[in-house]
Each structure stands twice: as C-alpha cells, then as structure tokens.
Amino acid sequence: MKTFLVLIAILAGLVISSMSVLSDETPALTSIQSATSGDSAGKFSGPGNDSPALQQSNPLDPAAATQAWLDSVPRDKREKSDAYFEGGYWLILWNYLVAAGISILLLSSRISARLRDFSVRLTRYKTLQVACYSALYLLLVYVLSFPLNVYEHFFREHQYGLATQSLSPWFREQLIGLGITLILGPIFFIVLYAVFRRAPKTWLIWGTGVAVVFSFLLLFIAPVFIEPLFNTYKPLTKPEISEPILVMARANQIPVKQVFEVDASRQTTRVSANVSGILGTTRIALNDNLLKQCTVQEIRAVMAHEMGHYVLNHGAKLLTYLGIFIFIGFALTRILFDCAVRRWGDKWGVRGIADPAGLPLLVLIFIALVFVAIPFETFVHSLRTLLGLIGIGVLRTLALILRVLGNGCRHFPRVQGKAGSVPDVYGRPQYAENHSNGES
C-alpha cells in the first residue's frame, strides 16, 4: 500500500506540473477544404464582423453558416474529401491487422526467442540484453510494416494531393524517425523490463508510472530536440499576424514571447498550427501553408482553437487518461499474458513477463485493447458533449431563477464567469486589444 501511495503522489505531482502542456495539433485541412477558404472568408469573416454592435444586430446561426460553407464546396471535391477520411477509417483496421500479424509471426516462428537468445549470447548484463533485443525488434517491425507505411504516408497522400515530397526526401525523414525510435525505444524498454524483474507483483503500478513519465518527457523534449530535425522553425516576421496572436496569448496567460513559422510546405499542403511544450519550452508555431492560404481572421480562429486546448489543460488531461488506460491495460495484460504463456509459452520460447521474447505478446495485447477502445473513445466524447450541453442548460435555468428572485441581473455575470468551463479566447483578446489601445 505504501508503494502504491508513493506512486500516486508522483503521478499527482506530474499531472499538476504539466497542467500547461499541449502538443495537440489542429486537424489539418486538406487541399479540398482549404480551396474554398478564401471564399468562405469573404462570406463569414472580415474586420466589420468583429463589431459587437453588428454581432448583436445580426446574430450568427452556426448551422446556417456551416451549411452555406458546405454548399460552396464543389461536389467532386467533397466526394474526394469524404473518400479520403473514410479510407482513413479502413486504415485503422489494416494497421491493427498488420501489427497483430507481425506479433503473431514473431511469436509462432520463434524469431522473438531467437533474438532474445542472440542478445543473451552477446552480453551477460540484463540491461544490455533488453537494449539489444528491443533495438532489433523495433528494426524488424519497421521493415515488415514498411509496405503499408509507404502506401499510407506517401502514395496515398500524393493520390489526394496532400504531399509535396518526392520519395527520396520522404524516405530520408523516415530514416531519421527510425533513428529516434531506435534510441528512445530501447531506453523505455530497459526501464520497463527492470520494473518487470524487480517488482513481479506490483509491476502494473510501477509500469504505468514509467509509461506516463516517459510520455511527459517526450512532450518536454519534442519541441526542442525532435521537431527541428524534420522542419525549420524561425520567428514569424509579419507583425500584422504575430501581434494579434501574442495579444491572445497574453490574455490567456500563455507564456510565449514570439510566434514561430515552420516550413511544412516542403512536406505537405495541409494547414496547421499548435501550442506545444512545457516547463519553459512552450511555443506557438504556424505552418507556412496556413500563412499562405488563410486570412488573418481565419488564422486567429485557428489559434483560438489551439489556445483553447492549452487553457483547458488538454495535455495534462491526456496524460491522466493515458495513465488510466495503461493501468487498465496492464491489469488485463497480466491476466491475458499469463494465460497465453501457460498455454503457448513452450512453443513460443517465452518464459514470463520479464522475458524480452514476450514483447510481441505484450504489444499484441495492447494493440488489441487500443483497437477495441476506439468506439468507446467516441462514446466518451459524445458523452462529454452531452454533459456540456446539460451544464449550459443548468446555468441558463440558474440565471432565470436568479432573475425571478430579483437579483439575477446584478449577480449572474459573476456566476457565469466562475462556472464557465470554456475560456473566452475570442472575448479576452478583444478586451486586451481595446485596453492596449487606450479604450475603456
């Protein structure tokens, strides 16, 4: 019990210290979607539309505005967009089947056991054995999954007009990613298998802590050390774009002093932006496609979305949900892994959870849990939306009651400000701009 409480304390401190995390990126628009961005900007955005008086006299109907924008998209482009995203759903299935097939192949053919035996012959140190095995395992998995990888991320992207790279630079970046995996992957597995060996009864608790801490560290180092290996980040030199974004950042207490531009156009035609990093590495980055294809109002709308992720601490919440999922996964893995080893362990050459040769089985169980959890994630998202609507209804009912009691007009704005869960990323920047210009 003491061990469990210590780990919970560590995880609690980790979550609290990472409350500013955000590595989520805007859903990238396809060239199909962005092709009409100029037209939609003319219809739905403009300097005059920011006027509170105009907004009050002409309230926006979101459903009508959305339908008007959809009607402006040519039918052939909409069908192409639908085909791209629906094909992506099928790729989830194919990726699972390929990953599961690779794990079954490595186990049933005893390739995994042979890799373990080779690592044992190479060194007598357990740590180095795990490092050697995991590096060979990751390399082998990459090679076996390469055909699907090159189709999904190269040929298919070119087919839909979303990629700009030729095969040579694309493959070079794949090798860079593989190199990073071969460095960080063995480090993670060294620590994880040390937990398996030294805590045979409580490894699911400590293993969850290792996975969450490792994910936290990745969020910390990615903006500084990993992302610059693929793209060039430089300060945005257009003050008419960067200054409004910095005003929004200050209004939402995001600790950044400049906005970066990233040369994503050498890889893709997608538009995107993000607020990423933690503990002094926080930064705002816009890709050059966004700057070229969108108006200032559209860019601000994208950044309001990204800053909403940051202000609502979605990075920290993601780590928390990840920790819960991994803990449940490890609990189920403990049961399923032991059952599989008792039945097929001799045939596969797998001795137990602490045996590196069992890594394909561990991966097989986890990817199956992830695949099964996909519909559940959609259900949770829908439930959160429903609860949000219920919450809005409760607040409106409370406002009505307060007004009936006679003091609603005086007190409700305070109640609304305290109870609202969604940050006013549009209103606060407008307030900051007005006051920075001396307006009251």
C-alpha positions in Angstrom: 0.0 0.0 0.0 2.9 2.4 0.8 4.3 1.7 -2.6 1.0 2.5 -4.3 0.6 5.7 -2.4 4.1 6.9 -3.3 3.4 6.3 -7.0 0.1 8.1 -6.8 1.9 11.0 -5.2 4.4 11.0 -8.0 1.7 10.9 -10.7 -0.3 13.7 -9.0 2.8 15.9 -8.9 3.5 15.1 -12.5 0.0 16.0 -13.6 0.0 19.2 -11.6 3.3 20.3 -13.0 2.2 19.6 -16.6 -1.1 21.5 -16.5 0.2 23.8 -19.2 1.0 21.0 -21.6 -0.3 21.0 -25.1 1.0 19.0 -28.0 -2.2 18.6 -29.8 -2.3 20.0 -33.4 -5.3 21.3 -35.3 -6.9 18.8 -37.5 -5.1 19.5 -40.8 -7.3 20.8 -43.6 -7.0 19.1 -46.9 -6.4 21.0 -50.1 -10.0 20.2 -50.8 -11.2 22.0 -47.7 -8.7 24.9 -48.0 -9.5 25.5 -51.6 -12.6 27.4 -50.6 -11.1 29.2 -47.6 -10.8 32.5 -49.5 -14.5 32.4 -50.5 -15.7 31.5 -47.0 -13.5 34.2 -45.5 -15.3 36.7 -47.7 -18.7 35.5 -46.6 -18.2 34.9 -42.9 -15.2 37.0 -41.8 -14.0 40.5 -42.1 -13.0 43.4 -39.9 -16.5 44.7 -39.7 -17.8 41.4 -38.3 -15.8 41.9 -35.1 -18.1 44.8 -34.1 -20.1 43.8 -31.0 -23.0 46.0 -32.3 -23.0 44.2 -35.6 -22.9 40.8 -33.9 -25.8 41.8 -31.6 -27.9 43.1 -34.5 -27.1 40.1 -36.8 -26.6 37.0 -34.5 -24.7 34.2 -36.2 -26.6 31.0 -36.9 -23.9 28.3 -36.8 -25.9 25.7 -38.6 -26.8 28.0 -41.4 -23.3 29.3 -41.7 -21.9 25.8 -41.8 -24.4 24.7 -44.4 -23.6 27.8 -46.5 -19.9 26.9 -46.4 -20.6 23.3 -47.3 -22.7 24.4 -50.2 -19.8 26.4 -51.6 -17.6 23.3 -51.9 -17.9 21.7 -55.3 -19.4 18.2 -55.3 -16.4 16.4 -56.7 -14.1 17.9 -54.1 -16.5 17.0 -51.3 -16.6 13.4 -52.6 -12.9 13.3 -52.7 -12.6 14.6 -49.2 -15.2 12.0 -47.9 -13.3 9.2 -49.7 -10.0 10.3 -48.0 -11.4 10.3 -44.5 -13.5 7.2 -44.9 -10.4 5.4 -46.3 -8.6 6.5 -43.1 -11.1 4.6 -41.0 -10.3 1.4 -43.0 -6.6 2.1 -42.5 -7.1 1.9 -38.7 -8.3 -1.7 -39.3 -5.4 -2.5 -41.7 -2.8 -1.1 -39.3 -4.2 -3.2 -36.5 -4.2 -6.4 -38.6 -0.7 -5.8 -39.8 0.7 -5.1 -36.3 -1.2 -8.1 -34.9 0.1 -10.3 -37.8 3.7 -9.2 -37.2 3.4 -10.0 -33.4 1.9 -13.5 -34.1 4.6 -14.2 -36.8 7.5 -13.3 -34.4 6.0 -15.5 -31.7 4.9 -18.5 -33.7 8.1 -18.7 -35.7 10.2 -18.3 -32.5 12.0 -15.3 -34.2 11.4 -13.4 -31.0 13.0 -16.2 -28.9 16.0 -16.3 -31.3 16.5 -12.5 -30.9 16.4 -13.0 -27.2 19.0 -15.8 -27.3 21.2 -13.8 -29.6 21.1 -10.9 -27.1 22.0 -13.3 -24.2 25.0 -14.6 -26.1 26.1 -11.0 -26.9 26.2 -9.9 -23.3 25.5 -11.2 -19.8 24.0 -7.9 -18.5 20.2 -7.9 -18.4 20.0 -4.2 -19.2 22.1 -4.6 -22.4 20.2 -7.7 -23.3 17.0 -5.8 -23.3 18.5 -2.9 -25.2 19.9 -5.2 -27.9 16.7 -7.2 -28.2 14.4 -4.1 -28.3 16.5 -2.4 -31.0 16.4 -5.5 -33.2 12.7 -5.9 -32.6 11.9 -2.3 -33.5 14.0 -2.5 -36.6 12.3 -5.8 -37.7 8.8 -4.4 -37.1 9.7 -1.3 -39.1 10.9 -3.4 -42.1 7.8 -5.7 -42.0 5.3 -2.8 -41.8 7.1 -0.7 -44.4 4.8 -1.6 -47.4 1.7 -0.3 -45.5 3.7 2.6 -44.2 4.8 3.8 -47.7 1.3 3.4 -49.1 -0.4 5.2 -46.2 2.0 8.1 -45.8 3.5 8.5 -49.3 1.5 7.1 -52.2 -1.9 7.8 -50.7 -1.0 11.3 -49.6 0.1 12.1 -53.2 -3.0 10.5 -54.6 -5.1 13.0 -52.7 -2.8 16.0 -53.4 -1.7 16.4 -49.8 2.0 15.6 -50.1 4.8 17.6 -51.8 7.9 15.5 -51.2 9.4 13.1 -53.6 10.3 9.6 -52.4 13.9 10.3 -51.6 13.4 13.1 -49.1 10.4 11.3 -47.6 12.5 8.2 -47.1 15.3 10.2 -45.6 12.9 11.6 -43.0 11.6 8.1 -42.3 15.2 7.0 -41.5 15.5 10.0 -39.1 12.3 8.9 -37.4 13.6 5.3 -37.2 16.9 6.5 -35.7 15.0 8.4 -33.0 12.9 5.3 -32.3 16.0 3.1 -32.0 17.4 5.5 -29.4 14.4 6.2 -27.3 12.7 2.9 -27.7 15.4 0.8 -26.0 15.7 3.3 -23.2 12.0 2.9 -22.4 12.1 -0.9 -22.6 15.2 -1.0 -20.4 13.3 0.8 -17.6 10.1 -1.1 -18.2 11.7 -4.6 -18.1 13.7 -3.6 -15.0 10.3 -3.0 -13.4 9.1 -6.4 -14.6 12.1 -8.1 -13.0 12.2 -6.2 -9.7 8.5 -5.8 -8.9 6.9 -9.1 -10.1 3.8 -8.5 -8.0 3.3 -4.7 -8.4 4.8 -4.1 -11.9 1.4 -2.9 -13.3 1.5 0.1 -10.9 5.2 1.0 -11.5 4.9 0.2 -15.2 2.1 2.7 -15.5 4.3 5.3 -13.8 7.1 4.6 -16.2 4.9 5.0 -19.2 3.3 8.2 -18.0 6.7 9.8 -17.1 8.2 8.7 -20.4 5.3 10.3 -22.2 5.7 13.5 -20.2 9.4 13.7 -21.1 8.6 13.2 -24.8 6.2 16.2 -24.6 9.1 18.2 -23.0 11.9 17.4 -25.4 9.9 17.1 -28.7 9.6 20.8 -29.5 13.2 21.5 -28.7 15.1 18.4 -29.9 12.9 16.3 -32.2 10.7 18.5 -34.3 13.6 20.7 -35.6 15.1 17.5 -37.1 12.3 17.5 -39.6 11.5 21.2 -40.1 13.0 24.6 -39.7 11.4 26.9 -37.1 12.0 30.6 -37.4 10.4 33.7 -35.8 7.4 35.0 -37.7 8.4 38.3 -39.3 4.8 39.6 -40.1 3.7 41.7 -37.1 0.2 42.1 -38.5 -0.2 38.3 -37.9 2.1 37.7 -34.9 1.0 40.7 -32.7 -2.8 39.7 -32.6 -1.7 36.2 -31.7 0.6 37.4 -28.9 -2.3 39.5 -27.6 -4.4 36.4 -27.5 -1.6 34.5 -25.7 -1.2 37.2 -23.1 -4.9 37.4 -22.5 -5.0 33.6 -21.9 -1.8 33.6 -19.8 0.3 31.5 -22.3 4.0 32.1 -21.5 5.3 32.9 -25.0 7.1 36.0 -26.3 7.2 35.2 -30.1 5.4 33.2 -32.8 7.3 30.7 -35.0 6.8 29.8 -38.6 7.5 26.2 -39.7 8.3 25.2 -43.3 5.7 22.4 -43.5 5.1 23.2 -47.2 8.1 21.1 -48.2 6.3 18.0 -46.9 2.5 18.7 -47.2 -0.2 21.0 -48.4 -2.1 20.8 -45.1 -2.6 23.8 -42.9 -2.0 23.5 -39.2 -0.8 25.3 -36.1 -0.1 24.3 -32.5 0.7 25.5 -29.0 3.2 22.9 -27.6 5.8 22.4 -25.0 6.0 22.6 -21.2 8.3 23.9 -18.4 9.8 26.7 -20.4 9.6 25.1 -23.9 6.1 26.4 -24.7 5.9 27.9 -28.1 3.3 28.8 -30.8 4.0 27.6 -34.3 2.1 28.2 -37.5 3.0 26.3 -40.7 3.6 28.3 -43.8 0.6 26.8 -45.6 -1.7 28.4 -43.0 0.0 31.8 -43.6 -0.3 31.5 -47.4 -3.8 30.1 -47.7 -5.8 31.8 -44.9 -6.8 35.3 -43.9 -5.8 37.0 -40.6 -9.2 36.3 -39.2 -9.0 32.6 -40.1 -5.6 32.4 -38.6 -6.9 33.9 -35.4 -9.7 31.4 -35.4 -7.3 28.5 -35.7 -5.1 29.9 -32.9 -8.1 30.4 -30.7 -8.8 26.7 -31.1 -5.2 25.8 -30.2 -5.1 28.1 -27.2 -8.3 26.6 -26.0 -6.5 23.2 -25.8 -3.8 24.9 -23.8 -6.0 26.8 -21.4 -8.2 23.8 -20.8 -5.1 21.7 -19.9 -5.8 19.1 -22.5 -2.2 18.0 -22.5 -2.3 17.2 -18.7 -5.7 15.5 -19.1 -4.4 13.5 -22.0 -1.5 12.2 -19.7 -4.1 11.4 -17.0 -6.3 9.5 -19.4 -3.3 7.8 -20.8 -2.2 6.7 -17.3 -5.6 5.3 -16.6 -5.8 3.4 -19.9 -2.3 2.0 -19.4 -3.1 0.9 -15.9 -6.2 -0.9 -17.0 -4.2 -2.3 -20.0 -1.5 -3.7 -17.7 -4.1 -5.2 -15.4 -5.7 -7.0 -18.3 -2.3 -7.8 -19.7 -1.3 -9.5 -16.5 -4.2 -11.9 -16.9 -4.0 -12.5 -20.6 -0.2 -12.7 -20.8 0.0 -15.3 -18.1 -2.8 -17.4 -19.7 -1.1 -17.2 -23.1 2.3 -18.2 -21.7 0.9 -21.1 -19.8 -0.7 -22.4 -23.0 1.8 -21.5 -25.7 4.9 -20.4 -23.8 6.9 -23.5 -24.5 6.0 -23.3 -28.2 7.0 -19.7 -28.5 10.0 -19.8 -26.2 8.6 -17.2 -23.8 9.2 -17.7 -20.1 7.3 -14.9 -18.5 6.6 -11.1 -18.4 10.2 -10.3 -17.6 11.4 -12.2 -20.7 12.1 -9.8 -23.6 11.0 -12.5 -26.0 7.5 -11.9 -24.8 7.5 -8.3 -26.1 5.5 -9.2 -29.2 2.8 -10.7 -27.0 2.7 -7.6 -24.8 2.3 -5.5 -28.0 -0.3 -7.8 -29.4 -2.5 -7.5 -26.2 -2.1 -3.7 -26.0 -2.9 -3.0 -29.7 -6.0 -5.2 -29.3 -7.1 -3.2 -26.3 -6.5 0.1 -28.2 -8.5 -1.2 -31.2 -11.4 -2.2 -29.0 -11.3 1.1 -27.2 -11.7 3.2 -30.4 -15.6 3.1 -30.3 -15.5 3.7 -26.5 -13.5 6.8 -27.1 -16.1 8.1 -29.5 -18.8 7.3 -26.9 -16.9 9.2 -24.2 -16.5 12.2 -26.5 -20.3 12.2 -27.2 -21.0 11.9 -23.5 -18.8 14.9 -22.7 -20.6 16.9 -25.4 -24.0 15.9 -23.9 -22.8 16.8 -20.3 -21.6 20.1 -21.6 -25.0 20.9 -23.1 -26.7 19.8 -19.9 -24.3 22.1 -18.0 -25.2 25.1 -20.2 -28.9 24.3 -19.6 -28.4 24.2 -15.9 -26.6 27.6 -16.0 -29.4 29.1 -18.0 -32.0 27.8 -15.6 -30.0 29.2 -12.7 -30.0 32.6 -14.5 -33.7 32.5 -14.9 -34.2 31.6 -11.2 -31.9 34.5 -10.1 -33.7 36.9 -12.3 -37.1 35.8 -10.8 -35.7 36.3 -7.3 -34.8 39.9 -8.3 -31.0 39.9 -8.1 -30.2 38.0 -11.2 -29.2 41.0 -13.3 -26.7 42.0 -10.7 -25.2 38.7 -9.7 -25.5 36.3 -12.7 -22.5 37.7 -14.7 -20.3 36.7 -11.8 -21.8 33.3 -11.6 -21.3 32.8 -15.3 -17.7 33.9 -15.1 -16.9 31.4 -12.3 -18.9 28.5 -13.7 -18.0 28.7 -17.4 -15.6 25.9 -18.3 -14.7 27.1 -21.8 -12.2 30.0 -21.9 -13.3 33.1 -23.8 -10.4 33.1 -26.2 -12.2 35.5 -28.6 -13.5 37.9 -25.9 -10.4 38.2 -23.8 -8.1 39.1 -26.7 -10.7 41.7 -27.9 -10.7 43.1 -24.4 -6.9 43.2 -24.3 -6.7 44.9 -27.7 -9.2 47.6 -26.6 -7.4 48.4 -23.4 -4.0 48.3 -25.1 -5.2 51.0 -27.4 -6.5 53.1 -24.5 -10.1 52.2 -25.0 -12.3 51.7 -21.9 
